[in-house]
Amino acid sequence: MKPKFIPVEESFKQWKKDPKYVAAYDALEGEFALASAMIKARADADMTQEQVAEAMGTTQAVIARLESGRVLPSTRTLERFAKATRTRLHISFAR
């Protein structure tokens, strides 16, 4: 008997009906946005995680953790990441 797989989109529709899920999801929006921006900066620089790590004086595993969104980097780390990817760090507040 084959297990039945439910498409993630279908599951997401169900989860979005739960206010606790929506609140938790929304709370992580900033972390997802930061991780996504870091991945985009590295990709636009045409660099691997290993290359960025070398330019920052760290390891590929650290870059992977930063890009996963599991850790919140310091401003100093973000500045080093920006320099390594030849980008400019811009932080803003929005309503």
Secondary structure in CASP SS format (residue, H / E / C, confidence):
PFRMAT SS
TARGET T0000
AUTHOR 0000-0000-0000
METHOD secondary structure of the structure
MODEL  1
M C 1.00
K C 1.00
P C 1.00
K C 1.00
F C 1.00
I C 1.00
P C 1.00
V H 1.00
E H 1.00
E H 1.00
S H 1.00
F H 1.00
K H 1.00
Q H 1.00
W H 1.00
K C 1.00
K C 1.00
D C 1.00
P H 1.00
K H 1.00
Y H 1.00
V H 1.00
A H 1.00
A H 1.00
Y H 1.00
D H 1.00
A H 1.00
L C 1.00
E H 1.00
G H 1.00
E H 1.00
F H 1.00
A H 1.00
L H 1.00
A H 1.00
S H 1.00
A H 1.00
M H 1.00
I H 1.00
K H 1.00
A H 1.00
R H 1.00
A H 1.00
D H 1.00
A C 1.00
D C 1.00
M C 1.00
T C 1.00
Q H 1.00
E H 1.00
Q H 1.00
V H 1.00
A H 1.00
E H 1.00
A H 1.00
M H 1.00
G C 1.00
T C 1.00
T C 1.00
Q H 1.00
A H 1.00
V H 1.00
I H 1.00
A H 1.00
R H 1.00
L H 1.00
E H 1.00
S H 1.00
G C 1.00
R C 1.00
V C 1.00
L C 1.00
P C 1.00
S C 1.00
T H 1.00
R H 1.00
T H 1.00
L H 1.00
E H 1.00
R H 1.00
F H 1.00
A H 1.00
K H 1.00
A H 1.00
T C 1.00
R C 1.00
T C 1.00
R C 1.00
L C 1.00
H C 1.00
I C 1.00
S C 1.00
F C 1.00
A C 1.00
R C 1.00
END
